[in-house]
Amino acid sequence: MSVRAEIVSVGTELLLGQIVNTNAQFLSQGLAELGIDVYYQTVVGDNMERLLSAIELARSRADLIVFTGGLGPTLDDLTRDAVAAYLGRGIEIHEPTLRKIEEMFAGRGAFIESNRRQAMLVEGAVPLRNTTGLAVGNALSADGTHYLLLPGPPREMKPMFDNDATKWLKGLMGESASLHSVMLRFAGIGESALEDLLIDLIREQTDPTIAPYAKEGEVAVRVSTKADSIEEAARKMEGTLTEIRRRTDRFLYAEEDISLETAVMRLMMQQRRTFSLAESCTGGMVAEMVTSVPGSADVFMGGVVSYTNGVKMGLLGVPRELLEGEGAPGAVSGETAAAMAEGVRSAADSDFGVAVTGVAGPAQSEGKPVGLVYVGLAERDRPTTVEKLQLSGDREGIRIRASKRALYRLWLALTGRE
């Protein structure tokens, strides 16, 4: 059974930008895993007339309408009332939920009558248990359209969807195939360049499908297919995955949804090697990325944020003649990046030393343009290498991309691709 879905997120606070709509993302992923295609997402405020219009529109283009929000105790929680009104049905009390609410208030004092609303169901709906809150969920079918009403708070919505709602949807779907995906993660290449490598595969895709996603300093590609089992999905995707691997070997760092820093830390741990960092324009961002990975203490020896020439000379041993005087390359140079990497590797006695120096902006430095960055990589008993970059974007974007590039250079060395 093929089902088209629309997600309707209810709440004026969403339209005002007071909260971020993370529910829609979670539900889209969950529905896709069940083999349900989400064609539309709608956000509507706490207004009965507009909510009824949203239901009418969704019903014209979807088989399943999934609501989040509007099941609370106040008068502006209108989702349940709107669905009942649209279908011409009444409202009934779900007694187990009402008892749960009454028992909770028994220990707090007087029962607030408005809380009865959280125990209400659209007439004929299947109740969905709320294990972390009070409002009962609703699931029902009418005139060929299916309705799923979930609470708005994510801590209530997510477990309700994962448990009772998913069971109800699986019953609805019968034996339909589920969506299976492999997430490929790339570094050292931009989205447009990666797309150019894969353009014929993307244009000719039918099944499996290929979807690229841009991330700051990285790119992801999701390869997906619908199948009755993991084994069948693997067979259907293998040809496409093999061809992508062949074309992108220098950039493909993982076939799972992990960050570049996680991949690098795993390799470091597996190879039992160590590294240290010398950062200037990134201001410790590379160190923050790697120390966010559990177990990094086993391989990361430490780092120096060497913003000034004095620290570069005093702690890293960068020669003064590289930094100061007429004709000196300056702090933002390949020579200084190499000296920083060698200096921190020697000071920490690590297997690798990685250095980043550049101009993050907003203004030029040493007469050099914003976005000019040098990444140095020193490895024990091997020649030091330096890469020159000209990055675009604002200050934060340049710092992130420079940090990711430094990690990418380390990944290349660890995998023998340097």
N, C-alpha and C positions, 0 to 999 in steps of 0.2 A: 504494500500500500504506500503510495507516494503522498506525502503531506507537505503542504506549503504553510509556513508559519509567519506570523507577524507579532512582534513584541511591542506592547503598549505600556510605556512607563508613565505612571500617574503621579503628579506632584508639582505644584507651582514652584517649589523650591528648586526643581531641576531646571525649569525655564529661566529662573532668575540667576542661575549659576551658583547658587549657595552650596550645592553638593554636586559631586561628580557622579554621572550615571554609570557606575561599575556593574550594576545588575544586568544591563543589556549585554555587555561583553561576556559575562559569566553564562548567561542564558544562551547566547548565540553559540558558544563553544559546546555547552551541554546538549543542546538540541542537535547540533551537527553530529556529535558522537552517537546520537540515537538514529541518525539517518534522516533527520528532519531538516529541510531547507528553510532558512530564514531569508525571506525576500525583502522585508521591510521592518524598520524600527520607527516607532512614533513616540513622541513625548507630548503629553497633554496636561494642562493644569487642573486644579481642583474645581471644575466647573461642570455642572450636570449637562448643560446643552452641548458644550464642546466635547465632552466625554461620549455622549450618545452619537455625535457626528463621527468621532474617531472609531467607534464600534461599527457603525454603518459602513464606513470606508474600508476598514480592515476585513469585514465580512465579505465585501465584494471581491477581495483579492487574496484571501487566505482561507485555508481549511482549519487552521488552529490559531487562536488568538491567546497569547500569553500576557497577562497583566501583572505588573508589580506595583505595589503601593495602593493606598486608598482603602485599606482594610482595618484601620485603627478605630479608636473610640470616639473621635470627634466628628462634628457635623460636616466637616469638609472632607472626610474619608468616604468617598462616593462610589468607589468602583463596584462594590457588591450591589448597591442600590441601582446603579446605572445598568448593569447587566440584567438584573431582574426586571427593570422597567422596559428595557429593549426587547426582552423575550416575553414580556407579559406574564411574568411569574411572580409569586409572592416571596416573602422572606420567612424563614423558619429558624428556630433556635436549635443549635447543636448542644444537647444537654451535657455531654461529657466535658466540652470546653467551658460551658457555663459553670459547672461544678468546680473546675480547675480555677477559674477566675474568682469564684466566691471563696474558695479555700485559701487562696492567696491573700485576699483582702481581709479574711477573718483574723489573720495575725497582724494586720496593720491598722485596724479600726473600721470605720464605716465604709460600707460598700458603695462605690460610685456608680450610679445607675447607667451612666453612659458607657461603661465598660461592657455592658451586655451586648453592645454592637459587635464586639470582637468575637462573640460566640454565634453570630448569625450566618446562615447559609442561604444562597439562592435556592428556592424550592426545587427539590429533586437533585441537588448537587451531591457529589461524593465528597465527604470531609477529608482534608489533608492535615495530618497532625503537625502542630507547631511545637517542637521539642525545646526551643530556646526562647519562646515568647508566648503571647496569648492568642493572637488572632488566628482563627482557623482558616485554612485554605479551602478553595472550592474547585472542583473539577466536574464539568458537565458537557453534554452534547445536546444540540438542538438543531433540527432542520439541516443536518449535514455539516454543521460547523461545531467545532470543539472549543471550549473555553476553559482556561486555566487561570485561576486567580491566586496570586501569591503575595505575601506581605512585602513591604518596601525595605525594611532594615535588612541589610545583607546577612547579618548573623542569624536572622530568622528565615530569610528566603532561601539561602543556599542549602541548609540541611533539609528543608521541606522539598526542594526540587530534587535533591539527590536521593531522597527516600520515597515518600508516598507519590510525589508527582511523577517521578521516573517510572515507578511501577505502573501507574495509570497510563502513561504514554506508551509503554511497551505493550500493554494490553490493547491499546488503540492501534498500534502499528502492526501487531501480529508478528509474522516472521520476516518483516522487511529487513533488508541489508543495513548494516551500520556503516558509518563513515570511519575510515581508518586513515591516519595521516602520519607522515614522517616529516619532522622539521629539520631542515638543513641550515647550518649556520656558517656564515662566511665573514672573513676579515681581510683587510688589505685591498679591497676592491669596492667601488661605489655601486649603487643600485643600477644606474644606467649602463655601466660597463659590464656588470654581471648579466643584465638582461640582454645585452648585445651578444654575449657568449651563448645564451640559451634561446635566442629569439625565435628560431625555427621550431623548437620544441614547444614554446609558449603559443605560437600562432597555430600550430597544428594539433594542440592538445584536445583530447576528447575525454578519455579515461585511461590513465589517471589525469587529474588536473594539476597545474603548476601555478602557484601564486606567490610572487615575490613581495616582501615587506621591508621597507627601509627602517633601519634603526640608527641611532646616533653612533657613528663610527663602525657600524656593522651592517650586514644585510642578512635577512632570513628568507628562505624559500620553503613553502609548505607543499608537499606532494601528497595528494589525497585520492582515495578511491572508495567506492562503496562495495562491501563484500560481506558474506555471511560468516566469515571467520578470519582470524589474524593470518592464518596460513594462505588462504585464498588472496587476501589483500597483498601479502608479500609477493606472491607470484605475479599479480597484476602490475605491481609497481617496480619490480626488479629491473626491467629493461630501461625504464626511464631513469631510475636512480643510477644505474651503471653508466649511462651516457652522461649524466650530470657530473658524476665523479670524474670521468675521463677528461671532461673539458675544464674542470675547476679545481684540479688537485692542489694547486698552489694556494688556494684561498679557502677551501672547505675544511673547517677545523672541527666540526662536530655534526653528527647525524642524530641529534637530540636537542631539545630546547634548553641549552645552557649558555652562559656567557663566555666570552673569550678568556676572561681571567680565571674562570673555573676550569676551562680546558687546559690552560697553561699550568695552573697549580697541580692538576692531576698528572700531567706529564712530568713536572718537576719531582713530585713525590714518587712516581713510578721509577724514574731514573736516578733517584736519590741525589739530586744535584741542588745547588743553592744559588741564590742571586741576591744582589743588592741594587739600590736605586739612587740616582742623583738627579733631582728634579729642579728646574728653574721655573719656566713659564707654567708648568702644570701644577705647581704649588702643593705637591703631595697627593695629587689625585690618583696617580698610578698606585701609590702605596695604599691609599684608601680602598681602591678596587681589589687589590690582591688580599689585603687583610680581611676583607668581607667574606672570603672563602674559608670555611672550616679546615683546619689542618695546615694553614699557610705558615704557621710558626715553625714548622719543621723544615721549611725550605727558604723562607724569606729572612735574610740576615738583618736587614735594616735599611734605612734610607736617609738621605740628606736633602733638605729643601734649601738649595743654595741660591737664594735670590740676589745676593750682592756679590760683587767681585771679591770682596774680602773673604767671604765664606768659601767661595770657589777656590781661592788661593790657600786659605788657612786650613780648611778641612779636607779638601779634595786634591790639593797639590797642583792645581792648574797653574802653569807658569805665568808670571806677571806679563811677560812680553806678548802672550796671546791675548791679554785682556786690555792692556793699557799702552799708550805711546803711539807715535805716528806710524802708520802702516800695520798696526796690530789688527788681526782678524776680528777681535771683539768677542764679547760674551755670546753673541748670537752668530755662531760659526761652526763649521764642521770640525775645525781644529779643537775648539773648546769642548764640543760634545764628546770628541774622542778622549780628551784629557780627563773630563769629568767621569766618563765610564771607566777608564783605567784606574783613576784615583779611588773611586768608591769600591771597585772590585778588590783592589789591593788592600784598602783599609779594612774591609770586612772579611778578606780572605775567602771570597765566594767564588763559585765556578763562573758566574756571569756578573757583569756590571752593566746596567742599563742607564743611559742618561738622556735627558730631554732639555733642550734649551731653545728659546724662540721668542717670538713677539705675539702675545695673545691679544693685544689691543687694549683699549680702543685706538691708541695713537702709535705711531712709529717709535722704534727704539734704535739708537745708533744709526739713524737714517735708513733703517731697514724696514720693509713693509710689514704690515699686520698680516699674520698667517704664515710668515716664514718660520719654519721649525726644523731643527736638526735632531735626529735620534742617533745616539751612539751605542754600540754594543761591543763590549769587551768580553772575551772568553779566555779562560785560562789556557795558555800555550797555543793560542791562535791569534791571527792578526785582528786588530780592531777594525770594525766597519762603521760607516756613518751613512745615514740616508738623509737627503735634503727634501723637505716637503714645502709646498705652498698651499696652505689650507684656507678655506673660505668660511664665512659665517661670523657670528658674534663671538665675544670673548669666551663665553662658556662653551659654545660649540667647538671652538678651536682647541680649548683645553681638553675636552672629551676626546676629540678625534686624534689629537696628539698622544694622549694617554693610550688609546686603543692601538695606535700605530706602534708604540713602544712595545706593547704586549704582543702584537703581531710579529715584530722582529724577533722577539724571544721565542715565539712559537715556531717560526721558521728554523731557528737554530736548533731547537729541541727535536724537530722532526727531520732534520737533515736537508731541509729545502733552502737553507740560507745560501 
